[in-house]
Amino acid sequence: MFSRVGDNVSLPCNNVVYPNCSSTTWIYSRDRSTGTIEEVTLGKIKVYQRERADRLSVGSNCSLHVSDVRAEDVGLYTCQQYLTMTGPKHGGDAPVHLSVLTISSTTPVTVLKPNVIMTLRCSLLTYTGHGMCRSRFSLSWVPKTGTNAQDTQDSSCDITLTVTLQKKDNNRKWTCTLTGKGNVKISIDFTSTFSDIEEKTTDSDDVISTVPGSTASTARPALSTTSPSSSDGSDGTTLNHVKTNTQDHNSPKHI
């Protein structure tokens, strides 16, 4: 079973005897080099670490729910049945492998901006090791990156992307996808958000400055709405008539 960091997963128990889960026990092993821990005993969560126990619960079908999945949750979970507290195990085991897909930037996110080289690493964490997976599975970047990016592969389930960021990459999603036999199993995203971008908004008449500490008014100059009075004096308003001196057409012209 595959998950991303932060997801919630439900690990199925396929050998349930009592529907009320009173016979169900879940054991967990981080990897092949570590021993097993009993997480659930006869349907009840056991508390070894309070923080981890708070993220575990038993479902109505005796599945084991893991909330807010973390990298340390990777491993082999095995559902077993015991009819009594001290009795022998009943039937066979029902194992479930939980693998977690992660993505991270080795470049601090606070310095992401155009012309900065960003390096992303996408890895599948499994019971067998970091980036170790069966041959039928592989990781890839989707969509395919441009010529300004370099894609390297440490293993089939551990890949790295190095790219010189451009302005268009602000708030861009970089997607890492796990496929098996041509089918997408799970994917995970990383968004490159630039921390220092000067924003400008313009139209045909106005320019807004974003210089720190400055303010800019976007109001347009008021247009004059004053027009000659249309009153004809009928309302008692006295009209001032200006007499214009016009030259008498009969007056002699001076040349």
JOTATA-V851074 format. One record per residue. N is the residue number from 1. PHI is phi in whole degrees, -180 to 180 (999 if undefined). D_FIRST is the distance of its C-alpha to the first C-alpha in whole Angstrom. Layout:
BEGIN
n=[N | N]
phi=[PHI | PHI]
d_first=[D_FIRST | D_FIRST]
END
This chain:
BEGIN
n=[1 | 2 | 3 | 4 | 5 | 6 | 7 | 8 | 9 | 10 | 11 | 12 | 13 | 14 | 15 | 16 | 17 | 18 | 19 | 20 | 21 | 22 | 23 | 24 | 25 | 26 | 27 | 28 | 29 | 30 | 31 | 32 | 33 | 34 | 35 | 36 | 37 | 38 | 39 | 40 | 41 | 42 | 43 | 44 | 45 | 46 | 47 | 48 | 49 | 50 | 51 | 52 | 53 | 54 | 55 | 56 | 57 | 58 | 59 | 60 | 61 | 62 | 63 | 64 | 65 | 66 | 67 | 68 | 69 | 70 | 71 | 72 | 73 | 74 | 75 | 76 | 77 | 78 | 79 | 80 | 81 | 82 | 83 | 84 | 85 | 86 | 87 | 88 | 89 | 90 | 91 | 92 | 93 | 94 | 95 | 96 | 97 | 98 | 99 | 100 | 101 | 102 | 103 | 104 | 105 | 106 | 107 | 108 | 109 | 110 | 111 | 112 | 113 | 114 | 115 | 116 | 117 | 118 | 119 | 120 | 121 | 122 | 123 | 124 | 125 | 126 | 127 | 128 | 129 | 130 | 131 | 132 | 133 | 134 | 135 | 136 | 137 | 138 | 139 | 140 | 141 | 142 | 143 | 144 | 145 | 146 | 147 | 148 | 149 | 150 | 151 | 152 | 153 | 154 | 155 | 156 | 157 | 158 | 159 | 160 | 161 | 162 | 163 | 164 | 165 | 166 | 167 | 168 | 169 | 170 | 171 | 172 | 173 | 174 | 175 | 176 | 177 | 178 | 179 | 180 | 181 | 182 | 183 | 184 | 185 | 186 | 187 | 188 | 189 | 190 | 191 | 192 | 193 | 194 | 195 | 196 | 197 | 198 | 199 | 200 | 201 | 202 | 203 | 204 | 205 | 206 | 207 | 208 | 209 | 210 | 211 | 212 | 213 | 214 | 215 | 216 | 217 | 218 | 219 | 220 | 221 | 222 | 223 | 224 | 225 | 226 | 227 | 228 | 229 | 230 | 231 | 232 | 233 | 234 | 235 | 236 | 237 | 238 | 239 | 240 | 241 | 242 | 243 | 244 | 245 | 246 | 247 | 248 | 249 | 250 | 251 | 252 | 253 | 254 | 255]
phi=[999 | -114 | -149 | -108 | -61 | 95 | -78 | -112 | -129 | -126 | -91 | -75 | -111 | -103 | -132 | -62 | -102 | -102 | -59 | -83 | 69 | -70 | -107 | -92 | -129 | -114 | -117 | -135 | -135 | -67 | -156 | -69 | -93 | -114 | -78 | -101 | -122 | -87 | -87 | -132 | -122 | 48 | 88 | -114 | -68 | -95 | -104 | -100 | -128 | -57 | -62 | -72 | -60 | -68 | -97 | -110 | -156 | -102 | -81 | -64 | -100 | 70 | -70 | -104 | -91 | -119 | -99 | 50 | -55 | -127 | -59 | -74 | -85 | -60 | 152 | -105 | -109 | -126 | -93 | -129 | -122 | -130 | -76 | -138 | -61 | -107 | -79 | -75 | -67 | -104 | 74 | -90 | -83 | -125 | -82 | -137 | -91 | -107 | -114 | -121 | -92 | -126 | -142 | -151 | -110 | -80 | -91 | -55 | -66 | -75 | -112 | -69 | -169 | -55 | 77 | -86 | -86 | -108 | -120 | -112 | -124 | -120 | -138 | -103 | -92 | -131 | -62 | -87 | 144 | -70 | 75 | -97 | -149 | -67 | -61 | -79 | -107 | -157 | -108 | -155 | -93 | -131 | -74 | -60 | -81 | -82 | -73 | -89 | -121 | -123 | -107 | -121 | -132 | -78 | -157 | -63 | -124 | -153 | -126 | -131 | -124 | -118 | -141 | -87 | -68 | -121 | -57 | -69 | -86 | -65 | 64 | -84 | -95 | -109 | -110 | -109 | -123 | -100 | -122 | -142 | 54 | 83 | -110 | -73 | -95 | -167 | -141 | -144 | -115 | -131 | -106 | -88 | -106 | -75 | -94 | -141 | -122 | -82 | -100 | -130 | -124 | -132 | -136 | -67 | -119 | -117 | -128 | -105 | -89 | -116 | -65 | -53 | 86 | -102 | -126 | -137 | -91 | -103 | -74 | -83 | -59 | -69 | -85 | -70 | -112 | -75 | -136 | -57 | -63 | -100 | -71 | -104 | 89 | -68 | -96 | 96 | -76 | -82 | -94 | -92 | -92 | -99 | -84 | -104 | -77 | -115 | -78 | -66 | -64 | -89 | -70 | -68 | -88 | -93 | -103]
d_first=[0 | 4 | 7 | 11 | 13 | 15 | 12 | 12 | 9 | 9 | 8 | 10 | 13 | 14 | 17 | 19 | 23 | 24 | 23 | 24 | 22 | 25 | 24 | 20 | 19 | 16 | 16 | 14 | 15 | 15 | 15 | 18 | 21 | 20 | 21 | 19 | 19 | 20 | 18 | 19 | 22 | 23 | 22 | 23 | 21 | 23 | 24 | 24 | 24 | 25 | 23 | 19 | 20 | 21 | 18 | 16 | 17 | 17 | 17 | 19 | 17 | 17 | 13 | 13 | 13 | 12 | 14 | 15 | 12 | 14 | 14 | 15 | 12 | 10 | 10 | 10 | 11 | 13 | 14 | 18 | 21 | 25 | 27 | 30 | 29 | 31 | 30 | 28 | 25 | 25 | 23 | 20 | 17 | 13 | 11 | 7 | 6 | 5 | 6 | 9 | 11 | 14 | 18 | 21 | 25 | 27 | 30 | 31 | 30 | 34 | 35 | 34 | 36 | 38 | 39 | 36 | 34 | 30 | 28 | 24 | 21 | 18 | 15 | 12 | 12 | 10 | 11 | 14 | 15 | 16 | 15 | 15 | 12 | 13 | 16 | 15 | 13 | 15 | 16 | 19 | 21 | 22 | 24 | 26 | 28 | 32 | 35 | 35 | 31 | 30 | 26 | 26 | 23 | 23 | 20 | 18 | 15 | 18 | 20 | 23 | 25 | 29 | 31 | 34 | 34 | 36 | 38 | 36 | 32 | 33 | 30 | 28 | 25 | 23 | 20 | 17 | 15 | 12 | 13 | 12 | 15 | 17 | 14 | 13 | 9 | 10 | 13 | 15 | 19 | 22 | 25 | 28 | 31 | 34 | 36 | 40 | 41 | 44 | 44 | 47 | 48 | 51 | 53 | 56 | 58 | 56 | 54 | 52 | 52 | 49 | 51 | 50 | 53 | 54 | 55 | 56 | 57 | 56 | 59 | 61 | 65 | 67 | 69 | 73 | 73 | 77 | 79 | 83 | 84 | 85 | 87 | 91 | 92 | 93 | 91 | 93 | 92 | 94 | 94 | 95 | 96 | 97 | 100 | 100 | 103 | 103 | 106 | 109 | 109 | 113 | 113 | 114 | 111 | 112 | 111]
END
